[in-house]
Structures are given as structure tokens and as C-alpha cells.
Amino acid sequence: METIATKSERLIKNIEKYYYFCKVKSSIMIKLEEIKKPIEKEINCFESEFKESFKASSELLNNINQYILNKRGKGIRPILTLLAAKAYGEINETTIKSAISLEMLHTASLIHDDVVDETLERRGQKSVNAVWNNKISILAGDYLLSQSILKITETKNFDILNQITKLGKEVSEGELMQAENANSGNINEEKYLEVIKKKTACLFATCTYAGAKSVNANEEDIEKIKRFGEIYGICFQIKDDILDFVGDEKKIGKPTGNDIREGKITLPLIYALNNCSKEEKEEKIKIIKDKKFTTENIGKLIQFAIEKGGIKYAELKMENLRKEAYNTIKDIKNQEIRETLEKIINHTITRNK
């Protein structure tokens, strides 16, 4: 019979093998421009309508909205929405409006998150609440949220509207579950995955759902591409969590160890805490529960997660999810779109910011 020590040794060897594979893959960096190529015309259409949707009658709101537009991220969510539509049909006005609605909802949630987390910087620039104040930021976020719902109602597609309105509930539940886990010092991988499915992955899943639904794909294909979106979202969050331990602060736009400072126990640390001695576990859990997040203690926890194989394990988790994602889209007949969807999940796994 295999002993616990032998099992642990075998697991570490498997992790190291996959970690090496992931590192080799990461050397072949995928550019976002390459992913956008099959939907270049439609992306331009989206960008034009998206900017138009930010226009308001208030001068203050226009100034805030322009500030937000100037510091936008990569626009992964609309890209996923458009790709999912093109996988099963021709991108149309419902697709574009769905993409706008989802990106506005995402933008509103970031503004609100920065207020809740008292964040003063996002992507290397001052957050909205840092430039104006919390009250104005909340109102600006509420405005974008209302605009998001108005935009999707214009499509008169109530299946997509229903999915989008469920998002607020899911994301709120995810945030509250994460806070609950942090307060209790929870180190359960299953609960961690449940949190990120609600908090992060559900938005990506809704993007791919909306894209496919907008072109009247059949229900089986919609469920498959929705699962692809969810897997993408899980990988996206796991990668973010890895970068919080080993990322380049200048590239990711925030200090490493930020999650730890907020009391969040993510996958690399969960694995480390479940694969160490009782004494080590008690010592590290005490730091987290007592919220003794000094620079020295954060450094200790980061080093602990790395040395115990937490980063390697998280990389392995993403690699297994990548295989499942490939399997969900293997029947897409449009080869260019299928290969682009493969590239987009590789992009998030191999990114360094």
C-alpha cells in the first residue's frame, strides 16, 4: 500500500512536471492583437458604441466617464462575447449590445469594489474614489449599472437579460463568502473554487452565454460555450492569485501580497497550508487570523506558499482546466474561432500581468 509520504512525493513530481510544461508554454507569449484578428471589424463597432453609451447630461459624470474610458483594461469580456457569437453565427446588434452591457456592468463593479476595499490605485493610476470621493464614485457606478441594464433591455432578449440580472446576486454572494472565509481562516479548496466561480467566473460565463444566445445557437452548444467561459474565469482568477505571490509589481499595477493584506486565502496558500506540518500550519494561520500583516509576515507567507509547492499546484490546476476548456469547444466547426478561443485561454494562463 502506498504511504502518505510516497503519495506526497508522487504528487510533487507530477506538479513539477506540469509546472515545467506551463513554463515552457509561457515562453510562447500570445498577443491580444492576434486574438482580436477574427473579430477586428466587430470590435471596432463595439468600441464606437461603447464610448457613445458613456455620454451623460452631467458635466461631472462626463468627466468621470472619460477618466474611466482612458484607463480601461484589455476588454477581454467583450472579446469573449463576440468570439462566442461568431463560433455559431454572425455577430449582430444584440451581440454588440450584450457586450456593451456586460462591460459596463463589470466597470461599475470595479468602481464599487475600489470604494469597498478602500483602493486608491488601479492599473497604476488613481482610482475614481481617489480622484473624486466615495459618494461620487458610488453614484457613478450606479449610473453605469443602470446604463448596463438599459442597454440589454434594448435587445428585447429576455434570456440574456435574465442571465445578466442574476450576475449581481452571484457576485455579491461570492464577495460575502470570501469575507466569511477570511474571517474564519478557511483553507478549503472546494470553498475557494466556489467563491471564484461566483465572484469572477460567472461574468465570463455570462459573456460566452450571451454571445452564443445572441445568434440563436442550440442549447447544447450554449451550455458548452458557457462552461468554456466559466473555465476561463476560474483560470483568470487563479492566475491573478499566482501573480499576487510572484508577480512583477510594476507590471501588475499593485503590490504583491495584496490579497494576504486583505485576509484572502487563495489557492497557492491553501495548498501550502494543507501540505505542511501541524506546527507550520498553526503558525501561519495565527498570522492570518490575528491580521498581523507586517511586511515581514507577508514575506514569510509568500515564501512559505512557494516553498511548499503552492504556485506549482495552482499552475497544475490551470493546466487541467485548460484541457477541459479545449474539450468543451472541440466541436466548433469554425476552425479559426475555435483556435482563437484556445489562444485566449492560453493568453490568460501565460500572462505576466
C-alpha positions in Angstrom: 0.0 0.0 0.0 1.2 3.5 -0.9 2.2 5.5 2.2 1.2 9.2 2.7 4.9 10.1 2.2 5.0 8.2 -1.1 1.8 9.8 -2.2 3.1 13.3 -1.4 6.3 12.6 -3.3 4.4 11.4 -6.3 2.1 14.4 -6.3 5.1 16.8 -6.1 6.8 15.0 -9.0 3.6 15.4 -11.1 3.3 19.0 -10.1 6.9 19.7 -11.1 6.3 18.0 -14.5 3.3 20.1 -15.3 4.9 23.3 -13.9 7.8 22.8 -16.3 5.3 22.3 -19.1 3.4 25.5 -18.2 6.7 27.5 -18.0 7.6 26.3 -21.5 4.2 27.3 -22.8 4.5 30.7 -21.1 7.6 31.5 -23.2 5.4 31.5 -26.3 3.5 34.7 -25.4 0.3 35.3 -27.2 -0.6 38.8 -28.1 -4.1 40.2 -27.7 -4.0 41.7 -31.2 -3.7 38.1 -32.5 -6.8 37.1 -30.6 -8.8 40.1 -31.8 -8.0 39.5 -35.5 -11.0 37.3 -36.5 -13.4 39.9 -34.9 -11.4 43.1 -35.7 -14.3 44.8 -37.5 -16.8 43.9 -34.9 -14.5 45.0 -32.0 -14.3 48.5 -33.7 -18.0 48.6 -33.9 -18.3 47.6 -30.2 -15.7 50.3 -29.2 -17.6 53.0 -31.0 -21.0 52.2 -29.5 -19.4 51.5 -26.0 -17.9 55.0 -25.9 -21.2 56.5 -27.1 -23.0 54.8 -24.2 -20.9 56.7 -21.7 -22.2 60.1 -22.7 -24.3 61.8 -20.0 -26.0 65.1 -19.5 -24.0 65.9 -16.3 -20.6 67.5 -16.9 -19.2 65.9 -13.8 -20.4 62.5 -14.9 -18.9 63.0 -18.4 -15.6 63.9 -16.8 -15.7 60.7 -14.6 -16.7 58.6 -17.6 -13.9 59.9 -19.7 -11.5 59.2 -17.0 -12.8 55.6 -16.8 -12.6 55.2 -20.6 -9.0 56.4 -20.6 -7.9 53.8 -18.1 -9.8 50.8 -19.3 -8.3 47.3 -19.3 -7.8 44.9 -22.2 -11.5 44.3 -22.9 -11.4 40.6 -22.5 -15.1 40.3 -21.7 -16.4 41.8 -25.0 -13.8 39.8 -26.9 -15.2 36.6 -25.4 -18.8 37.7 -26.1 -18.0 38.4 -29.8 -16.0 35.2 -30.3 -18.7 33.1 -28.7 -21.2 34.6 -31.2 -19.0 34.1 -34.2 -18.4 30.5 -33.2 -22.1 29.7 -34.0 -23.3 32.5 -36.4 -22.9 36.1 -37.4 -22.3 38.9 -34.9 -25.4 41.2 -34.8 -26.7 44.2 -32.9 -27.9 42.0 -30.0 -24.3 40.7 -29.7 -22.9 44.2 -29.6 -25.4 45.5 -27.1 -24.9 42.4 -24.9 -21.1 43.0 -24.9 -21.6 46.7 -24.0 -24.0 45.8 -21.2 -21.6 43.3 -19.7 -18.6 45.6 -19.9 -20.5 48.4 -18.3 -21.6 46.1 -15.5 -18.0 45.0 -15.0 -16.8 48.6 -15.0 -19.4 49.6 -12.4 -18.4 46.7 -10.2 -14.7 47.8 -10.3 -15.7 51.3 -9.2 -17.8 49.9 -6.3 -15.0 47.4 -5.3 -12.4 50.2 -5.0 -14.7 52.0 -2.6 -15.4 48.9 -0.5 -11.7 47.8 -0.5 -10.5 51.5 0.1 -8.3 51.1 -3.0 -6.7 54.3 -4.2 -4.9 52.9 -7.3 -6.0 50.6 -10.2 -3.7 49.6 -13.1 -1.0 52.1 -11.9 -3.4 55.1 -11.9 -5.5 56.7 -9.2 -8.9 55.0 -8.8 -12.2 57.0 -9.3 -12.7 57.3 -5.5 -9.1 58.6 -5.1 -9.7 61.4 -7.7 -13.2 62.3 -6.6 -14.6 60.7 -3.4 -16.6 57.6 -2.2 -20.0 59.2 -2.6 -19.4 60.4 -6.2 -17.8 57.0 -7.1 -20.8 55.0 -5.8 -23.2 57.3 -7.8 -21.0 57.0 -10.9 -21.0 53.2 -10.5 -24.8 53.2 -10.0 -25.2 55.2 -13.2 -23.1 52.7 -15.2 -25.1 49.8 -13.7 -28.4 51.4 -14.8 -27.0 52.1 -18.2 -25.9 48.4 -18.4 -29.5 47.2 -17.8 -31.0 49.8 -20.1 -28.6 48.6 -22.9 -29.6 45.0 -22.6 -33.3 45.7 -22.5 -33.0 47.3 -25.9 -32.3 43.8 -27.3 -35.6 42.5 -26.0 -33.8 39.2 -25.5 -35.1 38.2 -22.1 -33.0 35.1 -21.8 -29.8 37.2 -21.9 -31.4 39.9 -19.6 -32.2 37.1 -17.1 -28.6 35.9 -17.1 -27.2 39.4 -16.7 -29.6 40.3 -13.8 -28.5 37.1 -12.0 -24.9 38.3 -12.0 -25.4 40.9 -9.3 -26.7 38.2 -6.9 -23.9 35.8 -7.8 -21.1 38.3 -7.4 -22.4 39.7 -4.1 -22.7 36.1 -2.7 -19.1 35.4 -3.9 -17.8 38.6 -2.2 -19.6 37.8 1.1 -18.4 34.2 1.0 -14.8 35.3 0.5 -15.2 37.7 3.5 -16.6 34.9 5.6 -13.8 32.5 4.6 -11.2 35.2 5.5 -12.7 35.8 9.0 -12.8 32.1 9.7 -9.4 31.3 8.4 -11.0 28.8 6.0 -8.4 26.7 4.0 -10.8 24.6 1.9 -10.0 24.4 -1.8 -13.6 23.5 -2.6 -14.9 26.7 -1.0 -12.2 28.7 -2.7 -13.4 27.4 -6.1 -17.0 28.1 -5.2 -16.1 31.7 -4.3 -14.2 32.4 -7.6 -17.0 30.8 -9.7 -19.4 33.3 -8.2 -17.1 36.3 -7.8 -15.2 36.1 -11.1 -16.1 33.2 -13.4 -19.8 33.8 -13.6 -19.3 37.1 -15.5 -17.1 35.4 -18.1 -19.6 32.5 -18.4 -22.4 35.1 -19.0 -20.3 36.7 -21.7 -20.0 33.5 -23.7 -23.6 32.6 -23.0 -24.8 36.0 -24.2 -22.7 35.7 -27.4 -24.0 32.3 -28.3 -27.6 33.1 -27.4 -27.5 36.3 -29.5 -27.0 34.2 -32.7 -29.6 31.6 -31.7 -27.1 28.7 -31.1 -28.7 25.5 -29.9 -29.0 24.8 -26.2 -26.3 22.2 -26.1 -23.7 24.5 -27.8 -24.8 27.4 -25.5 -24.1 25.2 -22.4 -20.7 24.1 -23.7 -19.5 27.6 -24.5 -20.9 28.9 -21.2 -18.8 26.3 -19.4 -15.8 27.4 -21.5 -16.4 30.9 -20.2 -16.6 29.7 -16.6 -13.3 27.7 -17.0 -11.7 30.8 -18.5 -12.8 32.8 -15.5 -11.5 30.3 -13.0 -8.1 30.3 -14.7 -8.2 34.1 -14.9 -8.6 34.3 -11.1 -6.1 31.5 -10.3 -3.5 33.4 -12.5 -4.3 36.6 -10.6 -3.8 34.8 -7.3 -0.4 33.4 -8.5 0.7 36.9 -9.6 -0.1 38.2 -6.2 2.7 35.9 -4.9 5.2 36.0 -7.7 4.2 38.9 -10.0 6.2 42.0 -11.0 4.6 44.8 -9.1 5.3 47.3 -11.9 3.6 45.1 -14.5 0.5 44.1 -12.5 0.0 47.6 -11.1 -0.4 46.6 -7.5 1.9 45.3 -4.7 2.4 41.6 -4.3 0.9 40.1 -1.2 -2.2 42.4 -1.6 -4.6 39.5 -1.2 -2.9 38.5 2.0 -3.1 42.0 3.4 -6.9 41.8 2.8 -7.0 38.4 4.6 -7.8 36.5 1.4 -6.6 32.9 1.4 -6.1 31.9 -2.2 -5.1 28.6 -3.9 -1.3 28.7 -3.5 -1.6 29.4 0.2 -4.4 26.9 0.7 -2.3 24.1 -0.9 0.7 25.1 1.2 -1.3 25.1 4.5 -2.7 21.7 3.7 0.7 20.2 2.9 2.9 21.2 5.8 3.5 20.2 9.5 0.9 21.0 12.2 3.3 23.5 13.8 3.9 25.4 10.5 0.1 25.5 9.8 -0.7 26.8 13.2 2.0 29.5 13.0 0.7 30.7 9.6 -3.0 30.5 10.4 -2.3 32.6 13.6 -0.7 35.4 11.4 -3.8 35.4 9.2 -6.4 35.2 12.0 -4.7 37.9 14.1 -4.3 40.0 10.9 -0.6 40.6 11.7 0.2 41.6 8.1 3.5 43.3 8.6 5.9 43.4 5.6 8.0 40.6 7.3 4.9 38.4 7.8 3.6 38.8 4.3 7.1 37.9 3.0 7.0 34.8 5.2 3.6 33.7 3.9 4.7 34.3 0.2 7.9 32.3 0.7 6.0 29.6 2.5 3.5 29.2 -0.3 6.3 29.0 -2.9 8.5 26.5 -0.9 5.5 24.2 -0.2 4.6 23.9 -3.9 1.6 26.2 -3.8 2.4 28.0 -7.0 3.3 24.8 -8.8 0.0 23.3 -7.7 -2.0 26.3 -8.9 -0.2 26.0 -12.3 -1.2 22.3 -12.5 -4.8 23.2 -11.7 -4.9 25.7 -14.6 -3.3 23.1 -16.9 -6.0 20.6 -16.1 -8.7 23.2 -16.6 -7.1 24.2 -19.9 -7.6 20.6 -21.2 -11.3 20.6 -20.1 -11.8 24.0 -21.9 -10.3 22.6 -25.1 -12.7 19.7 -24.9 -15.8 21.9 -24.5 -15.1 23.7 -27.8 -13.7 20.8 -29.9 -17.0 20.5 -31.9 -17.0 24.2 -33.1 -16.9 24.0 -36.9 -15.3 27.4 -37.4 -11.7 26.4 -37.1 -10.3 30.0 -36.9 -12.7 30.8 -34.0 -12.0 27.5 -32.2 -8.3 28.1 -32.4 -8.7 31.7 -31.2 -10.7 30.5 -28.2 -7.8 28.2 -27.4 -5.4 31.1 -27.7 -7.5 33.3 -25.4 -7.3 30.8 -22.5 -3.6 30.3 -23.2 -3.2 34.0 -23.0 -4.6 34.3 -19.5 -2.6 31.3 -18.3 0.7 32.6 -19.6 0.2 36.4 -18.9 2.5 38.2 -16.5 0.2 41.0 -15.5 
